Amino acid sequence: MLQLNPGPRRSLYAGVAAVPIVVGQAAGRPGVGLVASIGALAALYGGFGTAKQELAVVSTAAVGLTASIAAGVAASGHPLAAVFVTTVWAVLTTVVCRVLGARQPGLLMFVLVCAVGTTLPSALAGSWILGVAAAGLFATVLMGITVAVRDAVEHGSVPAPPPPYWSVGCCRWRSSSRCPRGR
């Protein structure tokens, strides 16, 4: 009834968004951590190419998300300016995403981040922007490492990890009907 399309394990990459939240909480600035976690969502644009391609794609998305929050924060506190900036940002990101051939989620995240930025207090603009940029950098590094390890394992330069602990235990029952992998 419901079938998910195969693809990269995006939940692993999106899970990196928890790191800025924890860091913000530990630093006594949970709001900054929550907003900074937006930058970690740059990892959602990756997962399909080589390590070099992924670094380029995810870092470009991180820069785009940082620019989006900066555009939004610049218009915060002024309702008409917020509508104007968000509209112009939507047009601009549509063009850029079309030219660059952006992967899913496409321009949605950039416009959403700009709109979120318009609601934030401009007094902390530097904190918002630096937080998103730092989380985007973290996502880029994590994506690069993950894809490099995946490529190394697929090409045989690094041995594959051992099987999970539960598959080792069933090997002793291989001759019996209790083994989930059969005979």
LINSULUR-V405212 format. One record per residue. N is the residue number from 1. SS is DSSP state (a for helix, b for strand, c for the rest). PSI is psi in degrees with one decimal (none if undefined). OMEGA is omega in radians with two decimals (NA if undefined). Layout:
# LINSULUR-V405212
n=N ss=SS psi=PSI omega=OMEGA
n=N ss=SS psi=PSI omega=OMEGA
This chain:
# LINSULUR-V405212
n=1 ss=c psi=-43.9 omega=3.12
n=2 ss=c psi=126.9 omega=-3.13
n=3 ss=c psi=131.3 omega=3.10
n=4 ss=c psi=139.1 omega=3.09
n=5 ss=c psi=139.4 omega=3.11
n=6 ss=c psi=147.5 omega=3.13
n=7 ss=c psi=-173.9 omega=-3.14
n=8 ss=c psi=159.2 omega=3.13
n=9 ss=c psi=81.8 omega=-3.08
n=10 ss=a psi=-26.9 omega=-3.14
n=11 ss=a psi=-33.7 omega=3.08
n=12 ss=a psi=-44.1 omega=-3.10
n=13 ss=a psi=-38.2 omega=3.11
n=14 ss=a psi=-25.4 omega=3.11
n=15 ss=c psi=-18.9 omega=3.11
n=16 ss=c psi=-14.4 omega=3.11
n=17 ss=a psi=-19.4 omega=3.13
n=18 ss=a psi=-26.0 omega=-3.09
n=19 ss=a psi=-49.8 omega=3.11
n=20 ss=a psi=-31.1 omega=3.12
n=21 ss=a psi=-44.7 omega=3.13
n=22 ss=a psi=-43.1 omega=3.13
n=23 ss=a psi=-43.3 omega=3.11
n=24 ss=a psi=-41.0 omega=3.11
n=25 ss=a psi=-43.1 omega=-3.14
n=26 ss=a psi=-32.8 omega=-3.14
n=27 ss=c psi=-1.5 omega=-3.13
n=28 ss=c psi=15.5 omega=3.13
n=29 ss=c psi=66.9 omega=-3.06
n=30 ss=a psi=-32.0 omega=3.12
n=31 ss=a psi=-42.6 omega=3.11
n=32 ss=a psi=-39.1 omega=3.11
n=33 ss=a psi=-40.7 omega=3.12
n=34 ss=a psi=-45.0 omega=3.13
n=35 ss=a psi=-38.3 omega=3.14
n=36 ss=a psi=-29.6 omega=-3.13
n=37 ss=a psi=-18.1 omega=3.07
n=38 ss=a psi=-38.8 omega=-3.13
n=39 ss=a psi=-30.9 omega=3.14
n=40 ss=a psi=-18.6 omega=3.13
n=41 ss=a psi=-1.5 omega=3.03
n=42 ss=a psi=-25.3 omega=3.13
n=43 ss=a psi=-21.5 omega=3.12
n=44 ss=a psi=-21.5 omega=-3.13
n=45 ss=a psi=-7.6 omega=-3.08
n=46 ss=c psi=-173.3 omega=3.04
n=47 ss=c psi=4.6 omega=-3.03
n=48 ss=c psi=-19.3 omega=-3.02
n=49 ss=c psi=-163.0 omega=3.09
n=50 ss=c psi=171.6 omega=-3.11
n=51 ss=a psi=-40.7 omega=-3.13
n=52 ss=a psi=-42.3 omega=3.12
n=53 ss=a psi=-41.0 omega=-3.12
n=54 ss=a psi=-40.1 omega=3.09
n=55 ss=a psi=-40.8 omega=3.13
n=56 ss=a psi=-45.3 omega=-3.08
n=57 ss=a psi=-48.9 omega=-3.07
n=58 ss=a psi=-37.6 omega=3.10
n=59 ss=a psi=-36.5 omega=3.08
n=60 ss=a psi=-41.4 omega=3.09
n=61 ss=a psi=-38.6 omega=3.12
n=62 ss=a psi=-41.7 omega=3.09
n=63 ss=a psi=-41.0 omega=3.11
n=64 ss=a psi=-41.1 omega=3.12
n=65 ss=a psi=-36.9 omega=3.09
n=66 ss=a psi=-43.1 omega=3.09
n=67 ss=a psi=-34.3 omega=3.13
n=68 ss=a psi=-44.9 omega=3.14
n=69 ss=a psi=-35.2 omega=3.12
n=70 ss=a psi=-42.1 omega=3.12
n=71 ss=a psi=-41.9 omega=3.14
n=72 ss=a psi=-44.1 omega=-3.13
n=73 ss=a psi=-32.4 omega=3.13
n=74 ss=a psi=-27.9 omega=-3.12
n=75 ss=c psi=5.4 omega=-3.09
n=76 ss=c psi=146.2 omega=3.13
n=77 ss=c psi=-6.9 omega=3.14
n=78 ss=c psi=99.9 omega=-3.02
n=79 ss=a psi=-44.8 omega=-3.13
n=80 ss=a psi=-38.7 omega=3.09
n=81 ss=a psi=-36.1 omega=3.12
n=82 ss=a psi=-43.5 omega=3.11
n=83 ss=a psi=-43.9 omega=-3.12
n=84 ss=a psi=-48.4 omega=-3.11
n=85 ss=a psi=-42.9 omega=3.14
n=86 ss=a psi=-38.9 omega=3.11
n=87 ss=a psi=-46.8 omega=3.12
n=88 ss=a psi=-39.5 omega=3.13
n=89 ss=a psi=-37.6 omega=3.11
n=90 ss=a psi=-42.2 omega=3.11
n=91 ss=a psi=-46.4 omega=-3.12
n=92 ss=a psi=-45.8 omega=-3.13
n=93 ss=a psi=-29.0 omega=3.05
n=94 ss=a psi=-46.3 omega=3.14
n=95 ss=a psi=-48.1 omega=-3.10
n=96 ss=a psi=-43.1 omega=3.14
n=97 ss=a psi=-35.0 omega=3.08
n=98 ss=a psi=-43.5 omega=-3.13
n=99 ss=a psi=-43.1 omega=-3.11
n=100 ss=a psi=-10.2 omega=-3.12
n=101 ss=c psi=48.6 omega=-3.07
n=102 ss=c psi=141.0 omega=3.08
n=103 ss=c psi=174.6 omega=3.07
n=104 ss=c psi=142.1 omega=0.17
n=105 ss=c psi=15.0 omega=3.03
n=106 ss=c psi=-141.2 omega=-3.06
n=107 ss=c psi=-9.3 omega=-3.09
n=108 ss=a psi=-49.6 omega=-3.07
n=109 ss=a psi=-38.5 omega=-3.10
n=110 ss=a psi=-42.8 omega=3.12
n=111 ss=a psi=-40.4 omega=3.12
n=112 ss=a psi=-43.3 omega=3.14
n=113 ss=a psi=-39.2 omega=3.08
n=114 ss=a psi=-43.7 omega=3.13
n=115 ss=a psi=-38.8 omega=3.08
n=116 ss=a psi=-40.9 omega=-3.14
n=117 ss=a psi=-30.3 omega=3.14
n=118 ss=c psi=-16.4 omega=-3.13
n=119 ss=c psi=-7.6 omega=-3.08
n=120 ss=c psi=149.0 omega=3.08
n=121 ss=c psi=131.7 omega=-3.08
n=122 ss=a psi=-12.9 omega=3.12
n=123 ss=a psi=-28.6 omega=-3.14
n=124 ss=a psi=28.0 omega=-3.06
n=125 ss=a psi=-43.6 omega=-3.14
n=126 ss=a psi=-40.3 omega=3.12
n=127 ss=a psi=-42.2 omega=-3.14
n=128 ss=a psi=-48.4 omega=-3.06
n=129 ss=a psi=-46.8 omega=3.13
n=130 ss=a psi=-36.4 omega=3.11
n=131 ss=a psi=-45.2 omega=3.12
n=132 ss=a psi=-41.1 omega=3.13
n=133 ss=a psi=-42.5 omega=3.14
n=134 ss=a psi=-42.0 omega=3.11
n=135 ss=a psi=-35.6 omega=3.07
n=136 ss=a psi=-38.7 omega=3.08
n=137 ss=a psi=-42.5 omega=3.10
n=138 ss=a psi=-43.0 omega=3.12
n=139 ss=a psi=-38.6 omega=3.12
n=140 ss=a psi=-46.2 omega=3.14
n=141 ss=a psi=-45.4 omega=3.13
n=142 ss=a psi=-44.1 omega=3.13
n=143 ss=a psi=-44.2 omega=-3.14
n=144 ss=a psi=-44.8 omega=3.13
n=145 ss=a psi=-45.9 omega=-3.12
n=146 ss=a psi=-46.3 omega=-3.11
n=147 ss=a psi=-35.9 omega=3.11
n=148 ss=a psi=-41.8 omega=3.10
n=149 ss=a psi=-42.8 omega=3.11
n=150 ss=a psi=-44.9 omega=3.13
n=151 ss=a psi=-39.9 omega=-3.14
n=152 ss=a psi=-40.3 omega=3.12
n=153 ss=a psi=-42.1 omega=-3.13
n=154 ss=a psi=-32.6 omega=-3.11
n=155 ss=c psi=2.9 omega=3.02
n=156 ss=c psi=4.4 omega=3.14
n=157 ss=c psi=-16.8 omega=3.07
n=158 ss=c psi=133.3 omega=-3.14
n=159 ss=c psi=147.5 omega=3.12
n=160 ss=c psi=150.1 omega=3.13
n=161 ss=c psi=156.5 omega=3.13
n=162 ss=c psi=159.2 omega=3.12
n=163 ss=c psi=158.4 omega=3.13
n=164 ss=c psi=155.6 omega=-3.06
n=165 ss=a psi=-31.6 omega=-3.09
n=166 ss=a psi=-25.1 omega=3.13
n=167 ss=a psi=-25.6 omega=3.11
n=168 ss=a psi=-40.1 omega=-3.11
n=169 ss=a psi=-30.9 omega=-3.08
n=170 ss=a psi=-9.9 omega=-3.13
n=171 ss=a psi=-29.6 omega=-3.14
n=172 ss=a psi=-17.5 omega=3.10
n=173 ss=a psi=13.3 omega=-3.03
n=174 ss=c psi=-32.8 omega=-3.12
n=175 ss=c psi=-8.6 omega=-3.13
n=176 ss=c psi=171.8 omega=3.14
n=177 ss=c psi=-5.0 omega=-3.13
n=178 ss=c psi=-13.5 omega=-3.13
n=179 ss=c psi=124.6 omega=-3.12
n=180 ss=c psi=-20.3 omega=-3.14
n=181 ss=c psi=0.1 omega=3.12
n=182 ss=c psi=-166.9 omega=-3.09
n=183 ss=c psi=none omega=NA
